[in-house]
Amino acid sequence: MKSNLMKKLFVRAGIATAAAALAAPTFAAGGLDFSGVSGAIDATSVVAAITAVAAIKVLPGFARWGYNKLIGWFA
């Protein structure tokens, strides 16, 4: 009953793919199958993302320190 109501709301809103996803969920061994999501993520991309965030966090302070050090040589 609740699923039919949700399907009608999605179809009324023009979201036919969401209604189809609710109608036929993918199950593997009794649970949801997230292999497509977890298979696309590997360790190198996670490490690269963490390194990029760390660089964005550290670079302004490092640039300020380097600028002050350079100006100190000439002052």
DAUR-V785039 format. One line per field, one symbol per residue. ss: DSSP state (h for helix, s for strand, l for the rest). psi: psi as a letter, one per 20 degrees, with the letter a starting at -180 (. if undefined). burial: b if it has 9 or more other ideal C-beta (glycine too) atoms within 8 Angstrom, else e. Layout:
ss = ???
psi = ???
burial = ???
//
This chain:
ss = lhhhhhhhhhhhhllhhhhhhhhlllssllssllhhhhhlllhhhhhhhhhhhhhhhhhhhhhhhhhhhhhhhhl
psi = ghghgggggghhikmhhhhhhhhmqppokjrqokhhghhiprhhhgghggggghghhhhghgggghghgghhhi.
burial = eeeeebbeebbeeeeeeebeebeeeeeeeeeeeeeeeeeeeeeeebeeeeeeeeeeeeeeeeeeeeeeeeeeeee
//
